[in-house]
Amino acid sequence: MEQISRSEKKRRAKSFEQLTLELIQLRGAEISALPVDDFLKKDIKDAAGLKAGARKRQIKYISKQLRAMDSAPLLTFLTERKGSRLQQTQAFHHLEHWRDEIISAAIQAQRDARQEDRPIDEGWSTELLADLEEELPNLNRQAVSKAAIRYAINRKPSHQREIFRLLKAAFENRKYVNAS
């Protein structure tokens, strides 16, 4: 039988406390899906609402319970959740970037039209929209173009949000199209 040093025991206990802190930060539906006993789920939910010393005691208690059980399924669960959140965050940033690029191009087209003393063309488009249409086949290119022109003309944030909504809808729709 292998002898575990006191320092190693402390490190392990600290790692389980970190795991418990991550569990406490989960939402209610995620906690309900945890691969642990119901009493432990209840303790995790309760710990989220506690303050200071009571929270520390509850974290230590939950950590002790976790050390007594097999934590592999729990770690797998957390890894999957973090991965999906990272993917969602990354997709959100891509959509924001595309929106900003479209708006920048529309503002530039508006400036060019103003310099030439002509109105901006309603059928305005940019290369980015053509590229996005290949990547997002259900993208309503005309609606995105119109919203971008409106934003370039009057700078209302509602047009900016409309572009983002259109991009997001096409992005989410793409996931369902690829799944079938």
Wavefront OBJ file of the C-alpha trace (Angstrom):
o trace
v 0.000 0.000 0.000
v 1.362 3.364 -1.095
v 1.867 5.996 1.572
v 0.575 9.455 0.596
v 2.410 12.422 2.049
v 0.577 15.029 4.040
v 1.379 17.671 1.426
v -0.086 15.497 -1.336
v -3.255 15.005 0.708
v -3.553 18.793 1.044
v -3.012 19.305 -2.693
v -5.713 16.749 -3.494
v -8.113 18.346 -1.029
v -7.435 21.758 -2.616
v -8.109 20.376 -6.104
v -11.464 18.989 -4.931
v -12.296 22.392 -3.445
v -11.572 23.957 -6.855
v -13.831 21.364 -8.459
v -16.551 22.214 -5.952
v -16.207 25.933 -6.717
v -16.742 25.191 -10.410
v -19.788 23.073 -9.580
v -21.302 25.838 -7.464
v -21.013 28.260 -10.385
v -23.134 26.047 -12.646
v -26.739 26.948 -13.427
v -29.635 25.062 -11.847
v -30.382 22.938 -14.925
v -26.720 21.976 -15.247
v -26.544 21.014 -11.576
v -29.617 18.813 -12.049
v -27.787 16.998 -14.863
v -24.685 16.280 -12.752
v -23.750 12.608 -12.421
v -23.938 12.651 -8.589
v -26.460 11.697 -5.891
v -29.488 13.927 -5.343
v -28.422 14.966 -1.844
v -25.119 16.235 -3.268
v -26.937 18.154 -6.021
v -29.038 19.823 -3.324
v -25.927 20.709 -1.315
v -24.289 22.218 -4.415
v -27.393 24.306 -5.187
v -27.595 25.457 -1.556
v -23.912 26.444 -1.452
v -24.393 28.894 -4.319
v -26.597 31.107 -2.153
v -24.404 31.134 0.939
v -22.054 33.911 2.010
v -18.518 33.978 3.463
v -17.843 31.449 6.243
v -20.932 29.342 5.630
v -19.978 29.030 1.974
v -16.422 27.949 2.870
v -17.728 25.288 5.248
v -20.197 24.025 2.646
v -17.432 23.873 0.002
v -15.229 21.851 2.334
v -18.123 19.514 3.118
v -18.978 18.965 -0.552
v -15.272 18.464 -1.354
v -15.075 15.762 1.307
v -18.115 14.026 -0.212
v -16.540 14.201 -3.689
v -13.253 12.710 -2.454
v -15.194 9.700 -1.165
v -16.687 8.944 -4.591
v -15.398 8.363 -8.119
v -15.004 11.838 -9.616
v -14.178 10.767 -13.196
v -17.768 11.102 -14.528
v -18.019 14.511 -12.886
v -14.793 15.716 -14.490
v -15.954 14.434 -17.877
v -19.252 16.271 -17.439
v -17.492 19.559 -16.614
v -15.066 19.194 -19.510
v -17.934 18.727 -21.964
v -19.804 21.737 -20.543
v -16.763 23.990 -20.731
v -16.065 22.877 -24.278
v -19.590 23.680 -25.437
v -19.474 27.077 -23.721
v -16.153 27.840 -25.377
v -17.622 26.956 -28.763
v -20.635 29.200 -28.132
v -18.399 32.080 -27.083
v -16.184 31.610 -30.111
v -19.192 31.549 -32.466
v -20.554 34.712 -30.815
v -17.244 36.501 -31.395
v -17.176 35.419 -35.051
v -20.675 36.808 -35.547
v -19.713 40.087 -33.882
v -16.616 40.336 -36.075
v -18.615 39.705 -39.256
v -21.207 42.279 -38.213
v -18.515 44.870 -37.551
v -16.840 44.159 -40.905
v -20.144 44.509 -42.762
v -20.898 47.777 -40.974
v -17.419 49.141 -41.715
v -17.838 48.335 -45.401
v -21.275 49.978 -45.451
v -19.941 53.119 -43.760
v -17.128 53.289 -46.301
v -19.617 52.851 -49.165
v -21.731 55.651 -47.648
v -18.678 57.951 -47.487
v -17.753 57.133 -51.083
v -21.304 57.850 -52.244
v -21.348 61.142 -50.337
v -18.031 62.207 -51.918
v -19.393 61.441 -55.372
v -22.546 63.365 -54.422
v -24.896 60.446 -55.087
v -27.194 58.324 -52.894
v -25.928 54.957 -51.757
v -27.209 52.100 -53.880
v -29.993 50.024 -52.251
v -28.488 46.892 -53.764
v -25.160 47.623 -52.104
v -23.070 44.599 -51.276
v -19.581 43.660 -50.199
v -17.295 40.722 -50.849
v -17.711 39.667 -47.241
v -21.445 39.182 -47.769
v -20.742 36.954 -50.774
v -18.252 34.922 -48.718
v -20.664 34.700 -45.806
v -23.436 33.543 -48.101
v -21.264 30.561 -49.064
v -20.593 29.759 -45.413
v -24.136 30.515 -44.250
v -26.413 29.367 -47.094
v -29.614 30.624 -45.414
v -28.293 34.150 -44.929
v -30.752 36.797 -46.074
v -28.123 38.841 -47.892
v -30.554 41.536 -48.992
v -31.850 42.127 -45.442
v -28.309 42.294 -44.032
v -27.291 44.715 -46.781
v -30.329 46.930 -46.151
v -29.726 47.015 -42.394
v -26.052 47.868 -42.956
v -26.973 50.767 -45.242
v -29.534 52.024 -42.724
v -26.899 51.887 -39.994
v -24.377 53.723 -42.182
v -26.909 56.486 -42.846
v -28.369 57.082 -39.375
v -26.169 55.080 -36.935
v -29.085 53.596 -34.997
v -27.994 50.651 -32.823
v -31.207 48.821 -33.701
v -29.875 48.275 -37.239
v -26.642 46.928 -35.805
v -28.617 44.474 -33.664
v -30.719 43.498 -36.672
v -27.572 42.556 -38.617
v -26.376 40.466 -35.699
v -29.768 38.718 -35.404
v -29.776 37.898 -39.113
v -26.233 36.512 -38.941
v -27.034 34.512 -35.819
v -30.197 33.048 -37.333
v -28.304 31.961 -40.447
v -25.498 30.531 -38.305
v -27.883 28.521 -36.123
v -29.871 27.423 -39.151
v -26.622 26.157 -40.706
v -26.104 23.820 -37.748
v -29.506 22.222 -38.386
v -28.944 22.000 -42.129
v -25.571 20.269 -41.576
v -27.117 17.858 -39.029
v -29.677 16.473 -41.494
l 1 2 3 4 5 6 7 8 9 10 11 12 13 14 15 16 17 18 19 20 21 22 23 24 25 26 27 28 29 30 31 32 33 34 35 36 37 38 39 40 41 42 43 44 45 46 47 48 49 50 51 52 53 54 55 56 57 58 59 60 61 62 63 64 65 66 67 68 69 70 71 72 73 74 75 76 77 78 79 80 81 82 83 84 85 86 87 88 89 90 91 92 93 94 95 96 97 98 99 100 101 102 103 104 105 106 107 108 109 110 111 112 113 114 115 116 117 118 119 120 121 122 123 124 125 126 127 128 129 130 131 132 133 134 135 136 137 138 139 140 141 142 143 144 145 146 147 148 149 150 151 152 153 154 155 156 157 158 159 160 161 162 163 164 165 166 167 168 169 170 171 172 173 174 175 176 177 178 179 180
